[in-house]
């Protein structure tokens, strides 16, 4: 399973400097340790990335509708299509990146960063209208075409007077008529504009009026800070809780056979696709050392409990404190149908809604041990409740911002369901084995 990639679009007029800015942004994000994908929108239908005389070109010239060129280090796919592919579909075909940077695709609906450079006439034209719109309180999605042309008569004399007044008040704007007016109106910042990059002070002021973040053209570090804060996929630590001996099971759940192998192996393999970091909290590290030999590529960390007394909240504290990623998924080791897809869906929800906990909820209540936690917000809340003598995991929920993940949303992420089924006794274990392997 691959994680969907978040994406953001950089838009602007011809010669606005998009490609140069994007090149610097990509380099900075990569230097910060992020995996960056990119998409470039090409307006010409006849562009060619393969060259006459090459074998792959000869394949296509012979009639192949799709050609893949592959080497040990690179792969390229060239495919003939009948209509333009939607940007969101292209992004979906590029999973696993921390962010995909898109050049163009203004109408894709992606969050967009607008570039306006004072030395570029097309940018300056748009800037004049953007500034005037901010002064007059026009919404971002206003259709400015008629405002710019000032040509169409209206039955409302007051409206016509407003148009004429606007044209007189801003002489350069009044010159934007005909096709130029339409071109400017269709390339304005809109409601999906999340930031403006410019060297024009009045554009910065207009952006502030609209509540849009703005950055100087050379402020690559500040722009990348903004992208990291809002759009780059946060790293996820997955913590499997395998505390030790279970009285009702009669032995450690982590090592009890399930399908002929230790149960912990099933959890590792099901959850690893969602993990940037994988930890197991346990008081029997010596008995679980075999996971290092079985899964050397995962660099699994075995972590001892921070507290010498049992309880859901002390275990949660160990899990959150031991993790190093900003998001922490905590899953009980006996949830044999635990879902990486659900962890992924919770991470997307946390990123979109800027909450501190995303916790599934059903008719039985909360499921805090297949939930996602924002480390920096949750850790002090757990410590506060522990200091008060509270050991219930959900006792922290009134101290942080919680998003409840409904049963229907769980099924969207994991249509097979059953994510929260666990086994506390040999009889429950046998029933789950029958369910999973019959």
N, C-alpha and C positions, 0 to 999 in steps of 0.2 A: 504494500500500500504506500502510495506517495502522497505527501502533504500538498494540498493546493497552494499555489503561490499567490501572495498578495501582489497587487499591481497598482502603479500610478502612472498617469500620462503627463508628459511635458508638451505643451501646445504653444503656438505662436505663429506669426506670419513669416513668409519667406524672408530670409536674411536676418531673422531675429536673433540668431545665435544659439538655436536649440541644440544642434549637434555638439557644438563646443562645450556648452554647459553640461549636457548629458555625459559627455566623455569624462569631464572632471568629476561629476557626481559618482559615476560608476567606479572610477579609480579610487575615490575617497572611501566609498562603501566597501570595496574589496579590501582596501588597506585596513579597514576596521574589522575584518574577518567575516564579512557577509558573502554569501553566494548570490550573485546578481545575474538575472537573465535580462535580455533586452529584445524589444520589438521595434522595428522601423516601418512606418507606413509609407509606401511608395505610391504616388499618385498616377504614375505612368503605367500603362498596361503592358508595355513591351520591354520592360527591363529584363536583363539577362545576367545570371550569376554563373552560368556555365559557359565555356568558351568553345568556339568551333575547333574541331580537330581533336578534342579530348574524347576519350572513350565514352564517358558518360553522356557527352553531347551527341555522339553518334548513336547511342542507344535511343535518345529522345527523338533525334532526327529520323530514326527508323520507325518511330511510331509509339514508343513506350509512353504511357500516360503518367507514369511515376517512376523515378529513378532514385535509388539510394546509393550514395558514395560513402563507403565506410573504411576506416583505418583503425589501428589500435588506439589512436588518440583523438580522432574526430569522426563525426558522422554528419552527412548532409542529405536532405531529402528534397527533391525537386518534383513537383506535382502539378499537372495541368488541371485547372479548375474552371468551372463555368460561370461562377459569380464570386464576388469578393467575400472572403470569410470574415465573420464578425470578430472584432478584437477580443471579446470575452471568450470566444471559442478558442482562439489562439492561446490566450492565457491559460485556459484549462488544459491545453495540450502541453504545458510547460510546468509540471508540478515539481516540487522539491527545492525551489529557490526561496531564499529569504525575502526577495522582492524581485519583481519584474518591472523594469523601467521601459516605458513605452514612449516612442517619439511620434507624436501626431495622434490620430484617432480622436479628434475633438468631440465627436458625437457618440463615443462609445459608452458614455455614462460612468466611466471610471473617475475617481477623484483626480483632478487635474491641477497642474502648476502652470500658470500663465507667465510667459516671458514677454516683456516690453522693453525695447532698447531705444533710447531717445534718438540715436543716430540713424535709425531705420524708419523711413517715411511711413511705411504701412503700420508699424507699431505706434508711431506718433499720432496717426489718424485715429486709431482705436483708443489710444490714451486720452485724447481730447474728449471723446464721447464718454468714456468710462468716468473721467473726472467730472464732466457735466452731469452725468446721471447720478453720481454720488451727491453732488451739491443739491440736486433737485429731489432727492429721495426716491428715485426710480428703483424698483426691484431689479435684482440682477438678471432675471429672465425676461425683462421688458423687450418687446420687439421694437428695436430702434429704427427700423427702416423708414417708416413714415415720419418719425421725428426728424431724421436726418434730411430726408428729401424736402420736407416742407412744401410739397407740391399738391397733395390731395386736399381738397376742400372738405370741411366738415360742417355738418348742420349746426353744430354748437359753436357759436361765435366766441365763447370764452375759451374753448379748446383751441380754436384756430389762432386766437390772440396769444395763447401760451406758446404754441409752436413758433409763431413769428417772433415773439419776444426771445425765445431761446435761441433762434437763429441769429437775431440781431446781437444778443449778448455775447455770443461766441463766434466771431467772424470766421475763424478757420473751420469750425463745424459747419457753418452755413455753406461752405464751398463743397461739402461732401454730398453731392447729389447724384442721381442716376445710378449706374451700375456700381460706382465706387461706394455710394451710400449702402447699397445692399451688401456688398462685399464686407464692409466694416461691420455692419449690423450682425452678420452671420459669424463673425469671428471675435465676438465680445466675451469677456469673462461671464460665467453663468453660475447657477446655484451649486454646481459640482466643483467650482473653483475653490481649492483649499489654500492656495498660496500664490503670491505674485512675486516674480523676480524682476527687478527693474533698476535703472539708474536715474529715474525721474522722481523727484521729491513729491510732486503733486499726485502722481500715481500711488505712491506709498500712503499719502494722506487719504486718498479715495479708498484704498484697500482697507485702511483702518476704519473708515466710516462704515464699510460693509462688514466689518468684523473678520476680515481675511488676513492671514499672516502674510508678511512681506519681508523680502530679503534683498540686499544689494546684490548686483550682478556678480561681484567677486566673493560673496560670503558663502563659499562652498561648505565650510565647516558648519555654519549655522543651519544651512539648508539640510545637510545630512543629519544633524542633531534632530531636526524636525521630522525627517523621514524615519529615523530610528524610533522616535517617541510615538509616532502615530501609525506607521505603515509597515515597517520591516517586521517580518515574522519573528515574534519573541521565541527564544529557546525554551524548550520544555524538558524538565527533569521528570522522569517517571519513577516513582518509588513504589516498590512492591513490599507490603508489610507482611513479614514472616517472623513474628516475634519469637516463637519457640514452641514448647510443648503445649498441646491442646488437651485439656483434661477429658473432654467428651469424646474426642477422636482417639485418645489413648496414646498418641505419639505426635510428633511434629507434622503439621499439615504440609509444610514445605517439602518434606521428603517422603510423604506417604505416596505409594504407587498410584498413578492415575494413567490408565491406558498403557501400563507397562513401564512407565518412567516416573521419576519424581514429579510431583505436581508443580513444583516451582519451574520446571522446564517448560511446561505448557504456558504458564504466565509470561515467562521471559519471551517466548517466541511469539505470543499473541500481541504483546505490548511494545516490543522493540521497534517496530516501524514508526511509532509515534514519539520515540525518545531521542532527544539530543544527548541525554545523560540518563543512565539506568542505574538505580540503586536498589538494594534490598536491605531493609532494616531487620535485624535478627540478633538473637542472643546465643546463637549456635553457629558462629562464623566458621568454625572448623568443620562442621558437618556439611556446610554449603560451599566449601572451597572448590568443589568439583565444577562449579559453574564457570570458573575462570578458565579451566581446561576445555570445557565444552563450547564456550562462547568467547574466545580470546579477542575477537574483533569488537566486542561490545564494551570492553573495559568496565565491567560491572563492579560497583563498589559495595562491599558488605559493611554495614554500619550498625554499631551496637547502640541499644537504647540509651538515651540521655538520662532517664530517670530509673531508679531501682524499684519503682512500684508500677503496677499494671494499671491500664485504663486506656480508653480510646484517645483522650486528649493528650496524654503523655506520648503515646505512639505517634500521633499526628505532629507533635512538636519535634520529635526526632526526625521525622520524614522531611518536614519543611526546613528545619535548621541545617540538615545535612546536604540538601540540594544546593546547587550553585546557579541554576537557571532562574530567570524571573518568574516563570510559570512552573508550577509543580503539580503533577497529577499523582494522586495517592490512591492505590488500589490494594484491596485485601488479597492475600495469596490464595484464598480458597474460592475466589470468583473465577471459576474455570472457563466461563464464557466472556470474560473481560474483553473489552473492545478497543483496539487502537483507533478505529473510526470514531468512536464516541469521544475519546480523548481529543482527537483532532477537531471535532465539532465544538467541544467545550472551549478549546483554545481560540477558535475563530470567534465564538460568541464573546469571550473575554476581551479579545482585541477590539472587536467592533463596538462593544458597549462600555468598555473601560471600567469593568466591575472588579471586585476583589475575589469573589468566589463564584464559580459556576457549579451548581450542585443539582443532580437529577432528583426529581421528586415524583412520587407515585402514590397510590392509595395506602401504602405502608408508611409513608413519610419521606424524609430525606435519605439520600444514599451518600453520606459523606466519604465513603471509602471506594467510590468510583467518581470522584469529583476533582475539580481543578482549582488551585489556589494561587493567588498572586503573593509571592513570597514576602515582599517588603511590607505589605499591608497586614498580612495574616499573622506573621510571627509575633509581633508585639501583642496582638489580641489574644493569642494562645497563652502567652506568658502571663498576661493579666489574669485570665481565668484560672490558670494553674495556681498562681499565687493566692487566689481566693479559695482554693481547695476544690475547684470544679474539675471533673474528669470527663464530662460529656463533650463529644466532638462538636455538636451543633450549638453548644453554649456560646460559641464565638460569633454566631451569625448576626446577633443584634449589635455587634461592635464594628462590623464591616459591611461593605456594599455587596449584596448577594443577588445573583440572578438565578431563579429557579428554572431548571431545564425540564420541561414537561415530558410526560410519557410519549406523547406524539412526536416530540423533537428527538427523543431517544430513538424511536423507531425509524425516523428519517435517517439518522446517522447509522443505525445498526438494524436493518429490517428484520433480521432473524430474532431480535430481542433476546431475553434471557441473560442480559449482561450482569444482573445483580444476584443471580442464583449462586448460593454458596453451600458448603457442606461442613457441618459441625460434628457429624457422627459417622461411623462406618456405614450405616444404612443409607444416609443421605449421599455419601460418596458413591455407593453402589448404584443408586438411582441415577446420579448424574453421569456415571460411566455408561450406563445403558443408554441414556439420552444422547450422549456424544458419539458413541461408537456402534450402536445398533444400526 
